[in-house]
Amino acid sequence: MSCGDPHETDCREVLDHLYEFLDSEMPDVDRDKFQHHFEECSPCLEKYGLEQAVKKLVKRCCGHDDVPADLRAKVMGRIDLIRSGHPLPERDATAAPQDT
């Protein structure tokens, strides 16, 4: 997605890292850059607001359940693989064998 206007930080980059921004999981310099982008780009600001609302709703409805640390690590590992451009394995090597 792009609003069509030139920005110092591309809309696609902002939207690709939106959850890192929402979760405060990025360096302050990047947070400042994204905040500046939201101030000048209303489509991205709208998307940010929507995702923020969804995140709050999920937290309110499901926020009492703890996520196991190993599941979080596995999900984050897959996200890192996808971002780095590495192919994902067809079958998770850590998964329990299935009955055949």
C-alpha positions as CSV (number, residue, x, y, z in Angstrom):
1,M,0.0,0.0,0.0
2,S,1.2,3.5,-0.7
3,C,-0.7,6.8,-0.5
4,G,1.1,7.9,-3.7
5,D,2.9,10.8,-2.0
6,P,6.7,10.8,-1.5
7,H,7.8,10.3,2.1
8,E,11.2,10.0,3.7
9,T,10.1,6.5,4.9
10,D,8.2,4.4,2.4
11,C,4.6,3.4,3.3
12,R,5.4,-0.2,2.6
13,E,8.3,-0.2,5.1
14,V,6.1,1.4,7.7
15,L,3.3,-1.1,7.2
16,D,5.7,-4.1,7.1
17,H,6.9,-3.1,10.6
18,L,3.7,-1.8,12.0
19,Y,3.4,-4.4,14.8
20,E,7.0,-3.8,15.9
21,F,6.0,-0.1,16.3
22,L,2.8,-1.0,18.1
23,D,4.6,-3.3,20.5
24,S,7.6,-0.9,21.0
25,E,10.0,-3.5,19.7
26,M,12.1,-1.2,17.5
27,P,14.9,1.2,18.2
28,D,13.9,4.8,19.2
29,V,15.4,6.2,16.0
30,D,13.0,4.0,14.0
31,R,10.1,4.8,16.2
32,D,10.7,8.5,15.7
33,K,10.9,8.0,11.9
34,F,7.6,6.1,11.9
35,Q,5.9,8.6,14.1
36,H,7.0,11.3,11.7
37,H,5.6,9.3,8.8
38,F,2.2,8.9,10.6
39,E,2.1,12.7,11.1
40,E,2.3,13.2,7.3
41,C,0.5,10.2,5.9
42,S,-3.2,9.8,6.7
43,P,-3.7,6.4,5.0
44,C,-0.9,4.9,7.2
45,L,-2.2,6.7,10.2
46,E,-5.6,5.2,9.6
47,K,-4.1,1.7,9.3
48,Y,-2.1,2.3,12.5
49,G,-5.3,3.3,14.3
50,L,-7.2,0.2,13.0
51,E,-4.4,-2.2,14.0
52,Q,-4.1,-0.5,17.4
53,A,-7.8,-0.9,18.0
54,V,-7.7,-4.6,17.0
55,K,-4.7,-5.2,19.3
56,K,-6.6,-3.6,22.2
57,L,-9.7,-5.7,21.5
58,V,-7.7,-8.9,21.4
59,K,-5.9,-8.0,24.6
60,R,-9.2,-7.2,26.3
61,C,-10.8,-10.5,25.1
62,C,-7.8,-12.8,25.3
63,G,-5.3,-10.9,27.4
64,H,-5.6,-13.3,30.3
65,D,-4.0,-16.2,28.6
66,D,-0.3,-16.5,28.9
67,V,1.6,-17.5,25.7
68,P,4.2,-20.3,26.3
69,A,7.7,-19.0,25.9
70,D,8.6,-21.7,23.4
71,L,5.6,-20.9,21.2
72,R,6.6,-17.2,21.2
73,A,10.2,-18.1,20.3
74,K,9.0,-20.4,17.5
75,V,6.7,-17.8,16.0
76,M,9.4,-15.1,16.2
77,G,11.9,-17.4,14.6
78,R,9.6,-18.0,11.7
79,I,9.0,-14.3,11.3
80,D,12.7,-13.7,11.2
81,L,13.1,-16.4,8.5
82,I,10.4,-14.8,6.4
83,R,11.9,-11.3,6.8
84,S,15.4,-12.6,5.9
85,G,14.0,-14.2,2.7
86,H,15.0,-17.7,3.7
87,P,12.6,-20.5,2.6
88,L,10.5,-21.9,5.3
89,P,10.7,-25.7,5.9
90,E,7.8,-27.6,4.5
91,R,7.4,-29.4,7.8
92,D,8.4,-28.2,11.2
93,A,11.3,-30.4,12.4
94,T,10.3,-29.8,16.0
95,A,6.7,-31.0,15.5
96,A,5.7,-34.3,17.0
97,P,5.5,-37.2,14.4
98,Q,2.0,-37.8,13.1
99,D,0.3,-41.2,13.0
100,T,0.1,-42.6,9.5
